[in-house]
Amino acid sequence: MSSTRNYFTNYMGRTDDKPLYKMAHYAGVYDNKLGPWMGKKVNFLEIGVFKGGSLRMWRDFFAPDSKLTFMDIDPNCKSLEIPGTNVRIGDQSNVPFLLETAQEGGPFDIIVDDGSHMCDHQIVSFQTLWPHLKNGGLYIVEDVHSSYWPGFMGGYRAPGSFIEFAKDLIDRMHSWYTEDDAGFPLHQMARELGSISFHDSLIFFQKELKQP
């Protein structure tokens, strides 16, 4: 197994019978951000299976007894399961399905959204699954450049884009410090969101529960 410094970078350079579709620069970000999680026992969820290339990447990164759940809308993805993984078939915009998945596989330490990249799907998935993320856990949304594409319900500063949703959470995280209770009231996310890290096409949210 590669060191924590370059596990993802090295993995992206390998060949495999199941293609892995992630932007090349994600590897360095993951090496830096996820190093402390390497070899740990986790409950993990990734939205989006496609050709199945990421299943082995995540399985080999975490401890062998981890609980690894993957979801995709394509029924053919069920056949891409490998030992140590569970692929569930359903729509990431379907709240009952998301809740059922969280009940079965959660609460999660890490959630990665590499699904449809539709802004409304990203938002509903975040809103539904965030309560099922453990304290100290990470919620990662990939390919947020779709927030600038009208075909994905985005556009530059489009109110319904995931990027604008994430920007709003920056304010909510700081609502502890409000002096305008009517216009900017204390938001629940101030008690739950510890940090937001923006990278090219990639956002990390860390959960950090705080006393009221």
C-alpha positions in Angstrom: 0.0 0.0 0.0 1.3 3.5 -0.9 2.1 6.0 1.8 -0.5 8.5 2.9 1.4 11.2 1.0 0.8 9.8 -2.5 -1.8 7.0 -2.3 -4.3 8.7 -4.6 -1.7 10.1 -6.9 -0.2 6.7 -7.5 -3.5 5.1 -7.8 -4.6 7.4 -10.6 -1.6 6.2 -12.6 -2.5 2.6 -12.5 -4.4 0.7 -15.2 -7.4 -1.3 -14.4 -10.3 -3.1 -16.1 -12.7 -0.7 -14.5 -12.1 2.9 -15.6 -11.8 5.6 -12.9 -13.3 8.9 -13.9 -12.0 11.7 -11.6 -10.2 14.9 -12.5 -6.5 14.3 -12.3 -5.8 17.2 -9.8 -8.2 15.6 -7.3 -5.5 13.1 -6.4 -3.2 15.6 -4.8 -6.1 17.2 -2.9 -7.2 13.8 -1.6 -3.7 12.9 -0.6 -3.5 16.1 1.5 -6.9 16.0 3.0 -7.6 12.3 3.5 -4.1 11.2 4.7 -5.2 10.8 8.3 -8.0 8.5 7.3 -5.8 5.9 5.5 -6.1 2.4 7.1 -9.0 3.5 9.4 -12.2 1.6 9.9 -15.0 3.8 8.5 -18.5 3.9 7.3 -18.2 5.4 3.8 -20.6 6.4 1.1 -20.0 7.4 -2.5 -22.8 8.6 -4.8 -22.0 7.6 -8.3 -20.5 4.3 -9.5 -20.5 4.6 -13.3 -17.8 2.1 -14.5 -16.9 1.0 -11.0 -13.3 2.2 -11.0 -13.4 3.9 -7.6 -14.7 0.9 -5.6 -11.2 -0.7 -5.3 -9.5 2.6 -4.8 -11.6 3.4 -1.7 -11.7 -0.2 -0.4 -7.9 -0.5 -0.5 -7.5 2.9 1.2 -9.6 2.2 4.3 -9.3 -0.7 6.8 -10.5 -4.1 5.5 -13.4 -4.2 8.0 -14.8 -0.8 6.8 -18.4 -0.6 5.7 -18.3 0.8 2.1 -21.6 1.8 0.4 -21.9 3.0 -3.2 -25.1 4.2 -4.9 -26.0 4.7 -8.6 -29.2 5.1 -10.6 -28.0 2.6 -13.2 -29.1 -1.0 -12.3 -26.1 -2.3 -14.2 -23.8 -0.9 -11.5 -24.9 -3.6 -9.1 -22.8 -6.1 -11.1 -19.7 -4.0 -10.4 -19.6 -4.8 -6.7 -16.4 -6.3 -5.4 -15.8 -8.0 -2.1 -16.1 -5.5 0.8 -18.4 -3.1 -1.0 -22.2 -2.7 -1.3 -23.8 -1.1 -4.4 -27.3 0.2 -3.9 -29.4 1.2 -6.9 -31.5 4.4 -6.6 -31.8 8.1 -7.4 -29.8 10.5 -5.3 -32.6 13.0 -5.5 -35.0 10.6 -3.9 -35.1 11.5 -0.2 -36.7 8.2 1.0 -34.0 6.2 -0.9 -31.3 8.4 0.7 -32.7 7.9 4.2 -32.9 4.2 3.6 -29.3 4.1 2.5 -28.2 6.1 5.6 -30.1 3.8 7.9 -28.5 0.8 6.3 -24.9 2.0 5.9 -24.6 5.0 8.2 -23.9 7.0 10.2 -21.1 7.9 7.8 -17.5 9.1 8.4 -17.1 10.2 4.8 -19.6 10.9 2.1 -18.5 11.7 -1.5 -21.0 13.0 -4.1 -19.8 12.1 -7.5 -23.3 11.5 -8.9 -25.4 13.3 -11.4 -23.7 16.7 -10.8 -27.1 18.3 -11.2 -27.2 21.2 -8.7 -30.6 20.4 -7.3 -29.5 16.8 -6.8 -26.3 17.8 -5.0 -28.3 20.1 -2.7 -31.0 17.6 -1.8 -28.4 14.9 -1.2 -26.4 17.2 1.1 -29.4 18.4 3.0 -30.7 14.8 3.5 -27.4 13.1 4.3 -25.6 15.8 6.4 -27.6 14.7 9.6 -26.2 11.2 9.0 -22.6 12.3 8.9 -20.6 11.6 12.1 -19.0 14.4 14.2 -15.6 15.0 12.7 -16.7 13.5 9.3 -16.2 14.9 5.8 -18.8 15.6 3.2 -17.1 15.9 -0.2 -18.8 17.2 -3.4 -16.9 16.6 -6.7 -17.3 18.3 -10.1 -18.9 21.5 -8.7 -17.9 23.2 -12.0 -21.3 22.0 -13.1 -22.6 24.9 -11.0 -21.6 27.2 -13.9 -23.5 25.2 -16.5 -27.2 26.1 -17.2 -27.9 22.6 -18.3 -27.1 21.4 -14.8 -29.3 24.1 -13.2 -26.3 26.3 -12.7 -24.8 29.5 -14.2 -22.6 32.3 -13.0 -24.1 33.2 -9.6 -27.2 31.3 -10.3 -29.3 31.2 -7.1 -30.0 27.5 -7.4 -26.4 26.3 -8.0 -24.5 24.2 -5.5 -21.7 26.8 -5.5 -24.1 29.5 -4.3 -25.5 27.0 -1.8 -22.0 26.4 -0.4 -21.3 30.1 -0.3 -24.4 30.6 1.8 -23.2 28.0 4.2 -20.2 30.2 4.9 -22.5 32.8 6.2 -24.5 30.2 8.2 -21.3 28.9 9.8 -20.5 32.4 11.0 -24.0 33.2 12.3 -22.7 32.8 15.8 -21.5 36.4 15.5 -24.7 38.0 14.3 -25.7 41.4 15.7 -28.8 41.4 13.5 -31.1 38.7 14.8 -33.9 39.6 12.5 -31.9 39.8 9.2 -29.2 37.3 10.0 -30.4 34.9 12.7 -28.3 32.2 14.3 -28.5 29.1 12.0 -28.3 25.5 13.1 -25.3 25.0 10.8 -23.3 27.3 13.0 -23.5 24.5 15.6 -22.5 21.7 13.1 -20.2 23.0 10.4 -16.5 23.4 11.4 -15.0 24.2 8.0 -15.5 24.5 4.3 -12.6 24.0 2.0 -12.9 25.1 -1.7 -10.7 23.6 -4.4 -10.9 23.6 -8.2 -14.2 21.8 -8.8 -14.2 20.2 -5.3 -15.6 21.2 -1.9 -14.9 19.6 1.5 -17.3 20.2 4.4 -16.2 19.1 7.9 -18.7 18.4 10.6 -17.8 19.8 14.0 -20.5 19.8 16.6 -20.4 22.7 19.0 -22.1 23.5 22.3 -25.2 25.8 22.0 
